C-alpha cells in the first residue's frame, strides 16, 4: 500500500455572518473544530488568550490553499496562543516560543513496536542530522546528566535524542520527533487504556526529561509542551499481528531486565502469556461500557485481544488528532513498504522532512512475521472486530493487512 501525504483541510467552516452568501462573495469563516479546540487548549495548556483561526474563503466557500513547497504539500495554520502565531510559509516566528534558527519538530508517531527505531535510524544515517524525542530521560542526556531541549531554556520538550553526537549536524527545517502518545499500557484494564481525542493529544505532547539533582540522583520529570510546536507528522503503521507479537517481545525483554522472569520467544510462550492477560482482564472488559458486547464476544478468546483494541483505538485517535485538531501535513508510512519499495519510501520520508540524503541508506531487514501465532478463526475474528471499530480512514490504512483472511 502506498504511503500518503495528507495536507487537505476538510473541516467544514461555520459562517460568521449568516446573511452573507459565500457563493456570491468572499466571506470570513471559523472552523467549528477550531472554536471547540481553542477553548480546550486554553484550559489544558495554560493559555490565557487564544487566537481564533480566521480564514478567508473564495466565492465557492472554499479555503484557498497556500503556496506549495518543493514537494507539492502545503502548510496549514494551527491554533496559537497570544503572540505566537506562526505562518509556516515564512510568517513571523515568536522568539518567546522558539528561536527562528531552531528546526521545527515533526512527529514520528507510532503505536509502540511499529518500527520507530529503524525509521528514526534511517533518518539519522541517510541525512546525518540529529533527531528529537518526547522522552529525554531515556538515556538521551548530556555530559551533566540532563536532557537537552530542542528549544533553548524550554524544559518542557521536545529534547535532542543525540545530545552527544558530534558527527551529525542539526537539521535546518524540520527535526523528526519521536512520540508514542498513549501506547505503553500492555496489560492494564479499560479504565487505563481508553482515551478521548483530547487525552490522546495531551499524551502525544507529553514525555519526560532527565535531570540530575543536587545529590547526584537522576530524576525523571514529567513534562508536556504546547501543540503549537509541532508542524508535521509521520503516522507510522504496522501489520497488527506483527505489532502485537512484537509488543510481547518487548514485555519479555523488560521483565527479564526487571526481575529475571523468563518468557519463551515462541508461539507457545506468546499464547500462554496472552492467556494469562486475557483472564486477568476479562471481568473488567466484560462489564466495561467501552467494550461493545458484540466486539467482546468476537475477541474474548483471541490471544492478547485487548492489544488489538488498543491498536485500532490508537490509529483512530491519531487520525482524528492530526486531521481535525492539528491540521498539519501528515505522511502516512506503512512499515512494510520499507520491504516492498525501500528506496522510494526512504526518499519520501526525507523529502517530507526536507532533509538531503548525504549518505547511503542503512540496510533494512523486515524480520519475522507473526500471523502464524494466531489460528485462522482468530484472524477472522480480529479482522471483523477491527473493521467494526475502525474509522473510515483507519480501515483504509489497515485493510490490506487482512487480504486473504476470510471466514
VEXDREN-2710 file (C-alpha; in Angstrom, 1 decimal):
% VEXDREN-2710
k/r/px/py/pz
1/UNK/0.0/0.0/0.0
2/UNK/1.4/3.4/-0.9
3/UNK/2.4/5.9/1.7
4/UNK/0.3/9.0/1.7
5/UNK/0.9/12.7/2.3
6/UNK/-2.2/14.5/3.5
7/UNK/-2.3/18.2/3.5
8/UNK/-6.0/18.8/3.0
9/UNK/-8.2/20.9/5.4
10/UNK/-11.6/19.2/5.3
11/UNK/-13.1/20.9/8.3
12/UNK/-16.5/22.4/7.5
13/UNK/-16.4/26.1/8.3
14/UNK/-19.1/28.0/10.2
15/UNK/-20.3/31.2/8.6
16/UNK/-19.8/34.1/11.0
17/UNK/-22.3/36.4/9.2
18/UNK/-25.3/34.2/8.3
19/UNK/-26.7/36.9/6.0
20/UNK/-23.7/36.6/3.6
21/UNK/-23.9/34.2/0.8
22/UNK/-20.5/32.5/0.3
23/UNK/-21.4/31.5/-3.2
24/UNK/-21.8/35.1/-4.3
25/UNK/-19.0/36.9/-2.4
26/UNK/-15.9/36.3/-0.3
27/UNK/-16.6/35.6/3.4
28/UNK/-14.8/35.0/6.7
29/UNK/-15.3/31.6/8.3
30/UNK/-14.4/30.0/11.5
31/UNK/-13.8/26.2/11.8
32/UNK/-16.2/24.6/14.3
33/UNK/-13.5/22.2/15.4
34/UNK/-11.1/25.2/15.8
35/UNK/-13.5/27.0/18.2
36/UNK/-14.1/24.0/20.4
37/UNK/-10.4/23.1/20.5
38/UNK/-9.3/26.6/21.2
39/UNK/-11.2/26.7/24.5
40/UNK/-9.9/23.3/25.4
41/UNK/-6.3/24.3/24.6
42/UNK/-6.6/27.3/26.8
43/UNK/-7.6/25.1/29.7
44/UNK/-5.3/22.2/29.1
45/UNK/-2.1/24.0/28.2
46/UNK/-2.4/27.1/30.4
47/UNK/-3.1/29.5/27.5
48/UNK/-4.7/32.8/28.5
49/UNK/-5.5/34.5/25.2
50/UNK/-6.4/32.5/22.2
51/UNK/-6.0/33.5/18.5
52/UNK/-9.0/32.0/16.7
53/UNK/-8.2/30.8/13.3
54/UNK/-9.9/33.0/10.8
55/UNK/-9.9/32.0/7.1
56/UNK/-10.9/34.0/4.1
57/UNK/-12.8/31.9/1.5
58/UNK/-13.3/32.2/-2.2
59/UNK/-16.6/32.6/-4.0
60/UNK/-17.4/28.9/-3.6
61/UNK/-16.9/28.9/0.1
62/UNK/-13.6/27.1/-0.2
63/UNK/-10.5/28.0/1.8
64/UNK/-7.6/28.9/-0.6
65/UNK/-4.6/26.7/-0.2
66/UNK/-1.2/28.1/0.5
67/UNK/1.7/28.1/-1.9
68/UNK/3.1/24.5/-2.2
69/UNK/6.5/23.6/-1.0
70/UNK/9.0/21.9/-3.3
71/UNK/7.4/18.5/-2.9
72/UNK/3.9/19.7/-3.5
73/UNK/2.5/19.9/0.0
74/UNK/1.0/23.0/1.7
75/UNK/1.1/24.1/5.3
76/UNK/-2.0/24.8/7.3
77/UNK/-2.1/27.1/10.3
78/UNK/-2.8/25.8/13.8
79/UNK/-4.3/27.5/16.8
80/UNK/-1.6/29.6/18.5
81/UNK/-1.6/31.3/21.9
82/UNK/-1.2/35.1/22.1
83/UNK/1.9/36.5/20.4
84/UNK/2.9/33.1/19.0
85/UNK/1.1/32.9/15.7
86/UNK/3.4/31.3/13.2
87/UNK/2.9/31.0/9.5
88/UNK/4.9/28.0/8.2
89/UNK/5.4/29.6/4.8
90/UNK/7.6/32.4/6.2
91/UNK/5.4/34.4/8.7
92/UNK/6.7/35.8/12.0
93/UNK/8.3/33.4/14.4
94/UNK/7.9/34.3/18.1
95/UNK/11.2/34.1/19.9
96/UNK/9.4/33.6/23.2
97/UNK/8.3/30.2/21.8
98/UNK/11.4/29.3/19.8
99/UNK/14.4/30.7/18.1
100/UNK/14.0/31.2/14.4
101/UNK/17.1/29.1/13.8
102/UNK/15.8/26.1/15.6
103/UNK/14.2/23.4/13.3
104/UNK/10.5/22.8/13.7
105/UNK/9.5/19.5/15.3
106/UNK/7.8/16.9/13.1
107/UNK/6.3/14.0/14.9
108/UNK/7.3/10.4/14.2
109/UNK/4.2/9.0/15.9
110/UNK/3.5/5.3/16.3
111/UNK/1.8/2.7/18.3
112/UNK/4.8/1.1/20.2
113/UNK/6.8/-1.5/18.3
114/UNK/5.7/-0.3/14.9
115/UNK/9.2/0.3/13.5
116/UNK/10.0/3.6/15.1
117/UNK/13.6/2.6/15.9
118/UNK/14.5/1.7/12.3
119/UNK/12.7/4.7/10.8
120/UNK/14.5/7.1/13.1
121/UNK/17.8/5.4/12.5
122/UNK/17.3/5.6/8.7
123/UNK/16.8/9.4/9.0
124/UNK/19.9/9.8/11.2
125/UNK/22.2/7.8/8.9
126/UNK/20.9/9.0/5.5
127/UNK/20.7/12.7/6.3
128/UNK/23.4/12.8/9.1
129/UNK/21.1/15.1/11.1
130/UNK/20.1/14.9/14.7
131/UNK/16.7/13.7/15.9
132/UNK/14.4/14.7/18.8
133/UNK/12.2/12.8/21.2
134/UNK/9.5/13.4/23.8
135/UNK/11.3/11.0/26.1
136/UNK/14.5/12.8/27.1
137/UNK/15.1/10.7/30.2
138/UNK/15.7/7.5/28.0
139/UNK/19.5/7.8/28.2
140/UNK/19.4/10.9/26.0
141/UNK/21.5/13.0/28.3
142/UNK/24.4/15.4/28.0
143/UNK/27.6/15.2/30.0
144/UNK/25.9/16.8/33.0
145/UNK/23.3/14.1/33.2
146/UNK/20.5/16.4/31.9
147/UNK/18.2/16.2/28.9
148/UNK/18.9/18.9/26.2
149/UNK/15.7/20.7/25.0
150/UNK/15.3/21.5/21.3
151/UNK/14.1/25.0/22.2
152/UNK/16.8/26.6/24.4
153/UNK/15.7/27.0/28.0
154/UNK/12.3/25.4/27.4
155/UNK/12.4/22.3/29.7
156/UNK/9.0/21.0/28.6
157/UNK/10.5/19.4/25.5
158/UNK/10.9/18.0/23.0
159/UNK/14.6/17.0/23.6
160/UNK/17.5/16.2/21.4
161/UNK/17.9/12.4/21.0
162/UNK/21.6/12.8/20.2
163/UNK/23.0/15.4/22.5
164/UNK/26.5/14.0/22.5
165/UNK/26.6/13.0/18.8
166/UNK/29.5/15.0/17.5
167/UNK/29.5/13.8/13.9
168/UNK/25.9/14.7/13.0
169/UNK/24.5/18.1/12.1
170/UNK/21.4/20.0/13.2
171/UNK/18.5/19.9/10.6
172/UNK/17.6/23.3/9.3
173/UNK/13.9/22.9/8.6
174/UNK/12.2/20.0/10.4
175/UNK/13.5/17.7/13.2
176/UNK/11.9/14.3/13.4
177/UNK/10.5/13.9/16.9
178/UNK/9.5/10.6/18.5
179/UNK/6.2/10.2/20.3
180/UNK/4.2/7.1/21.1
181/UNK/1.3/9.1/22.5
182/UNK/-0.7/6.8/24.9
183/UNK/0.7/3.4/23.8
184/UNK/2.7/2.0/26.6
185/UNK/-0.1/0.2/28.5
186/UNK/0.3/-3.6/27.9
187/UNK/-1.8/-5.5/30.4
188/UNK/-3.9/-2.8/32.1
189/UNK/-7.7/-2.6/32.1
190/UNK/-10.1/-0.4/30.1
191/UNK/-10.0/2.3/32.7
192/UNK/-6.4/2.9/31.9
193/UNK/-6.3/2.4/28.1
194/UNK/-9.5/4.1/26.8
195/UNK/-8.8/7.6/25.6
196/UNK/-10.7/10.6/24.2
197/UNK/-9.2/12.7/21.4
198/UNK/-8.2/15.3/24.0
199/UNK/-6.5/12.9/26.4
200/UNK/-4.7/11.3/23.4
201/UNK/-3.4/14.6/22.1
202/UNK/-2.2/15.5/25.6
203/UNK/-0.3/12.3/25.8
204/UNK/1.2/12.9/22.3
205/UNK/2.6/16.2/23.7
206/UNK/3.8/14.6/26.9
207/UNK/7.0/12.9/27.9
208/UNK/9.8/13.2/30.4
209/UNK/13.2/14.8/30.8
210/UNK/16.2/13.5/32.7
211/UNK/17.5/15.7/35.5
212/UNK/20.4/15.3/37.8
213/UNK/19.6/16.8/41.2
214/UNK/22.0/18.4/43.7
215/UNK/22.6/15.0/45.4
216/UNK/23.7/13.4/42.1
217/UNK/20.5/11.4/41.8
218/UNK/18.9/11.0/38.4
219/UNK/15.3/12.2/38.3
220/UNK/12.7/11.6/35.6
221/UNK/10.5/14.7/35.4
222/UNK/7.1/14.5/33.6
223/UNK/6.6/17.3/31.0
224/UNK/4.1/18.5/28.5
225/UNK/4.6/21.0/25.7
226/UNK/2.3/23.1/23.6
227/UNK/0.8/21.8/20.3
228/UNK/1.9/24.9/18.5
229/UNK/5.5/23.4/18.4
230/UNK/4.5/20.6/16.1
231/UNK/4.4/21.4/12.3
232/UNK/4.3/18.0/10.6
233/UNK/3.7/14.4/11.4
234/UNK/4.7/10.9/10.1
235/UNK/2.0/8.5/11.1
236/UNK/3.7/5.1/11.2
237/UNK/1.5/1.9/10.8
238/UNK/2.5/-1.7/11.0
239/UNK/0.7/-5.0/10.5
240/UNK/-1.4/-5.5/13.7
241/UNK/-0.5/-9.2/14.1
242/UNK/3.3/-8.4/13.9
243/UNK/2.8/-5.3/16.0
244/UNK/1.1/-7.2/18.9
245/UNK/3.6/-10.0/19.0
246/UNK/6.5/-7.5/18.9
247/UNK/4.9/-5.9/22.0
248/UNK/5.1/-9.2/23.7
249/UNK/8.8/-9.5/22.9
250/UNK/9.3/-6.0/24.4
251/UNK/7.5/-7.1/27.5
252/UNK/9.5/-10.3/27.6
253/UNK/12.7/-8.3/27.5
254/UNK/11.6/-5.8/30.1
255/UNK/10.5/-8.5/32.5
256/UNK/13.8/-10.3/32.2
257/UNK/15.6/-7.0/32.9
258/UNK/13.3/-6.1/35.7
259/UNK/13.1/-9.3/37.8
260/UNK/14.6/-12.1/35.8
261/UNK/11.3/-13.6/34.7
262/UNK/11.8/-15.8/31.6
263/UNK/9.2/-15.9/28.9
264/UNK/9.9/-18.1/25.8
265/UNK/10.2/-16.4/22.4
266/UNK/7.9/-18.9/20.8
267/UNK/4.3/-19.1/19.6
268/UNK/3.5/-21.2/22.7
269/UNK/5.2/-18.7/25.0
270/UNK/3.2/-15.8/23.4
271/UNK/-0.1/-17.7/23.7
272/UNK/0.5/-18.7/27.3
273/UNK/1.3/-15.1/28.2
274/UNK/-1.8/-13.8/26.4
275/UNK/-4.0/-16.4/28.1
276/UNK/-3.0/-15.1/31.5
277/UNK/-3.5/-11.5/30.4
278/UNK/-6.9/-12.2/28.9
279/UNK/-8.0/-14.0/32.1
280/UNK/-6.8/-11.1/34.3
281/UNK/-8.7/-8.5/32.2
282/UNK/-11.8/-10.5/31.2
283/UNK/-14.1/-9.3/34.0
284/UNK/-13.3/-5.6/33.7
285/UNK/-13.7/-5.8/29.9
286/UNK/-17.0/-7.6/30.2
287/UNK/-18.6/-5.1/32.5
288/UNK/-17.0/-2.1/30.8
289/UNK/-19.3/0.1/28.8
290/UNK/-16.5/0.7/26.3
291/UNK/-16.5/-2.9/25.1
292/UNK/-19.5/-3.5/22.9
293/UNK/-21.0/-6.9/23.6
294/UNK/-20.5/-8.0/20.0
295/UNK/-16.9/-6.9/20.0
296/UNK/-16.2/-8.5/23.3
297/UNK/-17.5/-11.9/22.3
298/UNK/-15.7/-11.7/18.9
299/UNK/-12.3/-11.1/20.6
300/UNK/-12.5/-12.7/24.1
301/UNK/-10.7/-15.9/23.1
302/UNK/-8.1/-14.2/20.8
303/UNK/-4.6/-14.0/22.3
304/UNK/-3.9/-10.6/23.8
305/UNK/-7.2/-9.3/22.5
306/UNK/-7.1/-6.1/24.4
307/UNK/-4.0/-5.1/22.5
308/UNK/-6.0/-5.2/19.2
309/UNK/-8.5/-2.8/20.8
310/UNK/-5.6/-0.5/21.8
311/UNK/-4.1/-0.8/18.3
312/UNK/-7.2/0.3/16.4
313/UNK/-8.2/2.9/19.0
314/UNK/-4.7/4.4/18.8
315/UNK/-4.8/4.8/15.0
316/UNK/-8.4/6.1/15.1
317/UNK/-7.3/8.8/17.6
318/UNK/-4.1/9.6/15.7
319/UNK/-6.1/10.3/12.6
320/UNK/-8.6/12.4/14.4
321/UNK/-6.0/14.5/16.2
322/UNK/-3.9/15.1/13.1
323/UNK/-6.8/15.8/10.7
324/UNK/-9.2/17.7/12.9
325/UNK/-7.2/19.3/15.7
326/UNK/-3.7/19.8/14.5
327/UNK/-4.4/20.1/10.8
328/UNK/-0.8/19.7/9.8
329/UNK/0.8/18.0/6.8
330/UNK/0.8/14.2/7.5
331/UNK/2.8/11.4/5.8
332/UNK/1.2/8.0/6.4
333/UNK/4.0/5.4/6.4
334/UNK/3.4/1.7/6.3
335/UNK/6.4/0.0/7.9
336/UNK/6.2/-2.9/5.4
337/UNK/6.9/-0.5/2.5
338/UNK/10.5/-0.5/3.5
339/UNK/10.5/-4.1/2.3
340/UNK/8.4/-3.7/-0.9
341/UNK/9.7/-0.3/-2.1
342/UNK/12.6/0.6/0.1
343/UNK/14.4/3.4/-1.9
344/UNK/11.2/5.2/-2.8
345/UNK/9.8/5.0/0.7
346/UNK/13.1/6.2/2.3
347/UNK/13.4/9.1/-0.1
348/UNK/9.8/10.1/0.5
349/UNK/10.5/10.2/4.3
350/UNK/13.5/12.5/3.7
351/UNK/11.6/14.7/1.2
352/UNK/8.7/15.1/3.7
353/UNK/11.2/16.3/6.3
354/UNK/13.0/18.4/3.8
355/UNK/16.3/16.6/4.5
356/UNK/19.0/16.0/2.0
357/UNK/20.4/12.5/1.6
358/UNK/24.2/12.7/2.2
359/UNK/25.0/9.1/3.0
360/UNK/23.8/5.6/1.9
361/UNK/20.6/4.2/3.3
362/UNK/21.1/1.6/6.0
363/UNK/20.2/-2.0/5.2
364/UNK/16.6/-3.0/6.0
365/UNK/15.6/-6.4/7.2
366/UNK/11.8/-6.9/7.7
367/UNK/12.3/-9.7/10.2
368/UNK/9.9/-12.5/11.1
369/UNK/6.2/-12.1/10.5
370/UNK/3.8/-13.5/13.2
371/UNK/0.4/-14.2/11.6
372/UNK/1.1/-17.9/12.2
373/UNK/1.0/-17.2/16.0
374/UNK/-2.8/-16.9/15.5
375/UNK/-5.3/-19.6/14.4
376/UNK/-7.3/-19.0/11.2
377/UNK/-10.5/-18.4/13.1
378/UNK/-8.8/-15.9/15.4
379/UNK/-7.6/-13.9/12.5
380/UNK/-11.1/-13.8/11.0
381/UNK/-12.4/-12.5/14.4
382/UNK/-9.7/-9.9/14.6
383/UNK/-10.5/-8.7/11.1
384/UNK/-14.2/-8.4/11.8
385/UNK/-13.7/-6.6/15.1
386/UNK/-11.2/-4.1/13.8
387/UNK/-13.3/-3.4/10.7
388/UNK/-16.2/-2.7/13.1
389/UNK/-14.2/-0.4/15.4
390/UNK/-12.1/1.4/12.8
391/UNK/-12.9/4.8/11.4
392/UNK/-13.2/5.0/7.6
393/UNK/-9.7/6.4/7.2
394/UNK/-8.1/3.9/9.6
395/UNK/-9.7/0.9/7.9
396/UNK/-8.5/2.3/4.6
397/UNK/-5.0/2.3/6.1
398/UNK/-5.0/-1.2/7.6
399/UNK/-7.5/-3.2/5.4
400/UNK/-4.7/-4.6/3.2
401/UNK/-3.2/-6.4/6.2
402/UNK/-6.2/-8.7/6.1
403/UNK/-6.2/-9.7/2.5
404/UNK/-6.8/-13.4/2.1
405/UNK/-8.3/-13.7/5.6
406/UNK/-11.9/-14.9/5.1
407/UNK/-14.4/-16.9/7.1
END
